[in-house]
Amino acid sequence: MEDLTVALIQTDLYWQDREANLAMLEEKIWPLKGKVDLIVLPEMFPTGFSMEAEKLAEPMNFTTIKWLLQMASQTKAVVTGSVIIKEGKQYFNRLLWVSPEGEIAFYDKRHLFRMADEDHHYSMGKQRKVFSLKGWKILPQVCYDLRFPVWSRNTSDEDGQMDYDLAFYIASWPAARDSAWDVLLKARAVENLCYTIGVNRIGEDGNGIAYSGHSGAYDFKGGTLAFSSEEEAVMVLSLDAEALVRYREKFPAWMDADRFEIKPRK
């Protein structure tokens, strides 16, 4: 692994206005050209966290995908965030991972937030994904996934090779529960011997729900590497690959982890 430079974009979002959000985000992304390896955007960054899937969904290969391809190509960085995607008769809260070379991978949100009826409007993701970048193995997760540690549990083989090195969570996590967000991000880092990143939005959405940001990055001991509360912010930081490897060798808690399998949930 090489050191990984990551940009976390914490921003307010225009309610259900794709064109306005893409234009706003392009202004924030453009100065990052050639400076970072990975750019992380919030959950449902083109629209805000909306249950109007039929109205707002787009197919793969449409406006937002083309925009992501353009941003990745221009910045020479992977750009990631989630979008409302339609496939057949189903709708997904889909995290897209778009590379400068034009490759597209995705992860569909597993845990749908029933308290907002997300499970009534979107289909549940069936697969956990791990992406690769500069030798790093990277686990993508979306918002409510953060509350379910089994889904993100970092396992290892007999040689100590772990499933992933970095987990990131993109979110529309309300201000009313920001203390849980802060604690759980650190917990996921410590228990999984990995770096953890969380990117949340700020502002108020069209349903009157307030968001306080609290985007941040944490190391494998739960130490804070970056944090921003309620203001617009573009945080750029470098993740030290050697420090992670050394810590895993010095403190091999992975050797005592319980073995288990995740059974499919219907």
Secondary structure, DSSP 8 states (H G I E B T S, - for coil): ---EEEEEEE----TT-HHHHHHHHHHHHGGGTTT-SEEE--TTTTT-S-S-HHHH-B-TTSHHHHHHHHHHHHHTSEEEEEEEEEETTEEEEEEEEE-TTS-EEEEE-SS--GGGTHHHHS--------EEETTEEEEEEEGGGGG-TTTT---B-TT--BS-SEEEEEE--BGGGHHHHHHHHHHHHHHTTSEEEEEE-EEE-TTS-EEE--EEEE-TTS-EEEEE-SS-EEEEEEE-HHHHHHHHHHS-GGGG----------
